[in-house]
Amino acid sequence: MSSFQIIVGSMLGGTEYVAEACEETLLALNHQVTVHLKPKFEQINSEKQTWLICTSTHGAGDFPDNIQNFIEDLKISTVDLSPVKFMIIGVGDSNYDTFCKAAFDMEKVLLSIGCNEITPLKTLDMREEIDPEDLAQQWLITNSDLL
Ligand SMILES: Cc1cc2nc3c(=O)[nH]c(=O)nc-3n(C[C@H](O)[C@H](O)[C@H](O)COP(=O)(O)O)c2cc1C
């Protein structure tokens, strides 16, 4: 059993549903889960934790407003975050050249500060006819051996 911190970046709410679907699946897999819809760096535990980042991309490849302070605090943190394991779901639209850029930028930041990505980033393309919650849950189940 692992402890998960689900960190959500969303402007319009769609990615919150994806995060809630992930919470449901992780609980069913007997993990502990805390969901952060308004992520505050100082409130997010990094000890023996797995961070699941679920973020959309807005503007011209920007982070959603609600997650920007978290990223800035993360970049300047002096805490040793090397024990943190993470996985990322990017929600975006491939009509944009900057498809899921916020998710890829988040991945770069976390890797640059020594966190460990446990499985390759998953993108969900809202341009296609998809059920993003179901795809996110399937991805977690597929990776459940790594969690
Ligand atoms: C103004 C605006 C800008 C967007 N920019 C991007 C972008 O640069 N890259 C991308 O992949 N998706 C982009 N999208 C698509 C959103 O990421 C997508 O609609 C997503 O489902 C929104 O998730 P949310 O409801 O959690 O905010 C944009 C959407 C809007 C409305």
The ligand as an ORCA input file, in Angstrom:
! r2SCAN-3c Opt
* xyz 0 1
  C      -8.178     29.092    -23.659
  C      -7.731     27.658    -23.770
  C      -6.398     27.385    -24.042
  C      -5.952     26.054    -24.157
  N      -4.627     25.815    -24.443
  C      -4.214     24.521    -24.565
  C      -2.843     24.240    -24.865
  O      -2.003     25.112    -25.026
  N      -2.474     22.924    -24.966
  C      -3.363     21.907    -24.793
  O      -2.963     20.746    -24.911
  N      -4.674     22.152    -24.518
  C      -5.116     23.430    -24.396
  N      -6.424     23.692    -24.101
  C      -7.361     22.565    -23.953
  C      -7.594     22.225    -22.495
  O      -6.406     21.756    -21.867
  C      -8.657     21.120    -22.434
  O      -9.880     21.679    -22.874
  C      -8.824     20.525    -21.067
  O      -9.794     19.495    -21.126
  C      -9.255     21.558    -20.039
  O      -9.187     20.947    -18.763
  P      -9.795     21.654    -17.456
  O     -11.290     21.635    -17.627
  O      -9.361     20.815    -16.347
  O      -9.218     23.034    -17.385
  C      -6.875     24.994    -23.988
  C      -8.221     25.288    -23.708
  C      -8.651     26.598    -23.602
  C     -10.111     26.880    -23.301
*
